[in-house]
Amino acid sequence: PEFIINQLNINGAIAYPAPEEVIPKSQKTYAFKGYAYSGGGRKVIRAELSFDQGLSWELSDIHTREEPRWADFCSGDKARHWCWCMWTLEVPIEKLLDKKCVEVCFRAVDQSMNKMDERPTW
């Protein structure tokens, strides 16, 4: 084949809030959640959200990560990560009510310092 799935560009998305989900103003915080993946077995090392149109970024917690494959008795670039990782960022509701927050942006970075394009292709 011309292109195989394990060489995809780094990509990911925000899964929660879900489409049409309403976040009550009475909540103190909201947990944004999503996933990220990078091809070639490269580990995703950062997942970030912006609430000011990309002027600043907040680092999320990557909490679901597979054990590296083919890494017995090896280190460094021989360890491969083939699964999606899951991330979460707990955000104060005030941040979402701020006038500068007109959209929420997401980006991810892998261990080779590849980052998502500003306008990703799917």
DAPE-V335290 format. One record per run of one state. SS is the DSSP state (H for helix, E for strand, - for the rest). FROM is the first residue (numbers start at 1). LEN is the number of residues. If there is no record, write none. Layout:
ss = (SS,SS)
from = (FROM,FROM)
len = (LEN,LEN)
This chain:
ss = (-,H,-,E,-,E,-,E,-,E,-,E,-,E,-,H,-,E,-,E,H,-,E,-,E,-)
from = (1,5,8,11,17,29,38,44,51,58,60,61,65,69,70,76,79,80,81,85,93,98,105,111,115,116)
len = (4,3,3,6,12,9,6,7,7,2,1,4,4,1,6,3,1,1,4,8,5,7,6,4,1,7)
